[in-house]
Amino acid sequence: MASEKLKKCKNCLKTLSIQEFSTYPDKLKNGTSIRRLLGNCKLCVSEKQKQWKAVNKQKVKSYYSDNREKYLANSKAYQKANIARAKALMARARARKIKRIPKWADNEETLQKIIEIYQKATNLTNETGVSYEVDHIIPLMHSDVCGLHIPENLQIITAAENIVKMDTWDGTNNNESWKKEIILLIKNLADKYNV
C-alpha cells in the first residue's frame, strides 16, 4: 500500500497531507507548465486572506464594485461549467446559515460526497430529460425535527416529487409516506377524470 505524501507548512509548521495544500501553475523554460504545491497549507492561506481582507475592507469593496460585471460573468460561467458543484456549494451555504452542518461533517471529504450526489442528479437529468433534484430525507426545517446536511440524509428525486414532498416528515428514517400520498392523489385524479 502506497504511503500518503506529506509536506510541512511554512507558516504553521505542521506536517500535513499534500491534499491540504493548494497548487499553482509554474511555467517552465520550454513553454510547458506544471502544477506545484504552495508553501503554506490551505488553512493558513485562507486565514491570511481573511486577515488581509479585514485590514483592507475598502480596497476589496472598491475593487469588487469596479469589476462587478467581470465577477458576475466569471461566476455565471463557472456555475454553468460546474453545475453539480455549484448546487452543492449553494446548498452547503444555506445549510450553514441555518446551522444544519455538524462540525464533524464540515470538511472537504463530506463536501466531495455531497458533490457526487449532486453530480448523479445532474447526470440523471441530462440522460433522461426529466429534472432531478437532491432532497433532504429528513427536512432541514420542520416543526418536529431538524435534519442535517450530510450525505446520509440526501436522496435524488424528481423535481415534481420534490415539489409534492416539500418539508414533510412522517417520523421514519426513510420518510416515504409522502409517496403514498402522490399515488393516492394520482388515483383520485384518474377516477375523477375517468382516465
Secondary structure, 3 states (H helix, E strand, C coil): CCCCCEEECCCCCCEEEHHHCCEEEEECCCCCEEEEECCCCHHHHHHHHHHHHHHCHHHHHHHHHHCHHHHHHHHHHHHHHCHHHHHHHHHHHHHHHCCCCCHHHCCHHHHHHHHHHHHHHHHHHHHHCCCEEEEECCCCCCCCCCCCCCHHHEEEEEHHHHHHHCCCCCCCCCCCHHHHHHHHHHHHHHHHCCC
